[in-house]
Amino acid sequence: MCKLARERELEMEEGLKYVEWVNSVLQSHRAVTLREFRILLTKWLEYALARQVQRLEFDLSAANSRRFGRTDLNYVFPQELLTESNHHTRTRFGFKHLKELSFRFVTVTREAIEFFLNNCPFLENLIVHKTKKISTLEVCGSSLALKHLELFGLDSVKVSAPNLTSLSVKVYKELILDNVPMLDELTVACGYCEFSVERLLLSSCISQLESLTLMLSNLKGSTVLCKFPEMPRLKKLVIEYWTLGEGSLIALTSLIKASPYLQEFVLKVIPPHRSF
């Protein structure tokens, strides 16, 4: 084994030992209350970036569920790591090695997301869930390597990514899909606030899909599903229907008729006390 590989292996072992030590301390602590508890997430982030991390995941959804959705208490991603454009910073932190990046219930700016898109040539997987400071986002670029994208809880989204194969979005107002020739799997919340099936029909990529998941909340008197274009490549159709009371699901037959080669159909009826 070469010296460099052995050094990286030792660093990983030491990192795992430290995490295990922290866990053991927490588990052995018997005090009823704590006066202060500080977690140096930024230091851990710097440690990972300095070692050319390929998969970076921030998932504070569990903590958020205990705070009743208060995103103002989220961890704030340190913008200074990105805005310092000097040579020392670029050399120290290995942004370009990232392949997977995930933000769940983390306060991060649109500029930070755009930085990663523009400076991570190998980034294939991007997840952005419930971030406080972002309402609109454009994921666009002819050279993007991005293959999988999840964007939940934004007002409007524009996507133009030639290598994208899988997209999952929950938007409030607008979804624009442009130049996504490889997209074959789409999950989208329709009838969610102001966003609607009509807007989805404006996307020219519908006919190329092999898997489609629609989250619907209102089919009462709906005729728009009848306007769905034929989906000759569609093999899997999933409908998650948030019922608002009594209602007919007959409108869904139009989707099935528009999918002549459908192999799998899944219907999930969600009770009204739950939400998107």
Secondary structure by P-SEA (a helix, b strand, c coil): ccaaaaaaaaaaaaaaaaaaaaaaaaaacccccccbbbbaaaaaaaaaaaacccbbbbbaaaaaaaacccccccccccccccccccaaaaaacccccccbbbbccccccaaaaaaaaaccccccbbbbcccccccccccccccccccbbbbccccbbbbbcccccbbbbcccccccccccccccbbbbbcccccccaaaaaaccccccccbbbbbccccccccccccccccccccbbbbbcccccccccccaaaaaaacccccbbbbbbbcccccc
